[in-house]
Amino acid sequence: MKRLRDLREDKDLTQNDLAKMLGCSQTTYSRYETGQTSVPNDILNKLADFYDVSLDYLFARTDVKKPYKRRSDM
């Protein structure tokens, strides 16, 4: 999940900053970034919303950061 680290660093945030926002420990968040622990779906959604990117971008399936329109926005 290299993109998690890149996005965090682009905003000049620490792992501890993100861990507090997500309600987990810094160690857990570090494991998300390194891929040692799978990121739960609810956390992935929070991160995508926080960074204003699509889940496809987080998973490196696309290089387009812009998130898709939500169904409620259509």
C-alpha positions as CSV (number, residue, x, y, z in Angstrom):
1,M,0.0,0.0,0.0
2,K,2.7,2.4,-1.0
3,R,0.2,5.0,-2.0
4,L,-1.0,5.3,1.6
5,R,2.4,6.5,2.6
6,D,2.8,8.8,-0.4
7,L,-0.6,10.4,0.2
8,R,0.2,10.8,3.9
9,E,3.6,12.4,3.2
10,D,2.1,14.7,0.6
11,K,-0.1,16.1,3.3
12,D,2.8,16.3,5.8
13,L,1.1,14.0,8.2
14,T,2.6,11.4,10.5
15,Q,1.5,7.8,10.9
16,N,0.3,8.9,14.4
17,D,-1.8,11.6,12.9
18,L,-3.6,9.1,10.7
19,A,-3.9,6.5,13.4
20,K,-5.6,9.0,15.7
21,M,-8.0,10.0,12.9
22,L,-8.8,6.3,12.2
23,G,-9.0,5.3,15.8
24,C,-6.2,2.7,15.7
25,S,-2.7,2.6,17.0
26,Q,0.4,3.9,15.1
27,T,1.7,0.4,14.9
28,T,-1.5,-0.8,13.3
29,Y,-1.4,2.0,10.8
30,S,2.2,1.3,10.0
31,R,1.3,-2.3,9.2
32,Y,-1.4,-1.0,6.8
33,E,1.2,1.0,5.0
34,T,3.7,-1.8,4.8
35,G,1.1,-4.4,3.8
36,Q,1.8,-6.5,6.9
37,T,-1.9,-6.2,7.8
38,S,-4.9,-6.0,5.5
39,V,-6.7,-2.7,5.7
40,P,-10.4,-3.2,6.7
41,N,-13.0,-2.0,4.2
42,D,-14.3,0.7,6.5
43,I,-10.8,2.1,7.0
44,L,-10.2,2.0,3.2
45,N,-13.3,4.0,2.6
46,K,-12.3,6.6,5.3
47,L,-8.9,7.0,3.7
48,A,-10.3,7.4,0.2
49,D,-12.7,10.0,1.4
50,F,-10.0,11.8,3.5
51,Y,-7.6,11.9,0.6
52,D,-10.4,12.5,-2.0
53,V,-9.2,9.6,-4.2
54,S,-10.9,6.4,-5.5
55,L,-10.3,3.0,-4.0
56,D,-8.8,2.0,-7.4
57,Y,-6.2,4.7,-6.9
58,L,-5.4,3.4,-3.4
59,F,-5.0,-0.1,-4.9
60,A,-2.8,1.2,-7.7
61,R,-5.4,0.0,-10.3
62,T,-5.3,3.5,-11.9
63,D,-3.2,6.6,-11.7
64,V,-6.2,8.9,-11.8
65,K,-6.7,10.3,-8.3
66,K,-10.2,11.8,-8.8
67,P,-12.8,9.7,-7.1
68,Y,-15.9,8.4,-9.0
69,K,-19.2,10.2,-8.6
70,R,-21.3,8.7,-5.8
71,R,-24.6,7.3,-6.7
72,S,-26.3,10.0,-4.6
73,D,-24.5,12.6,-6.7
74,M,-25.9,11.3,-10.0
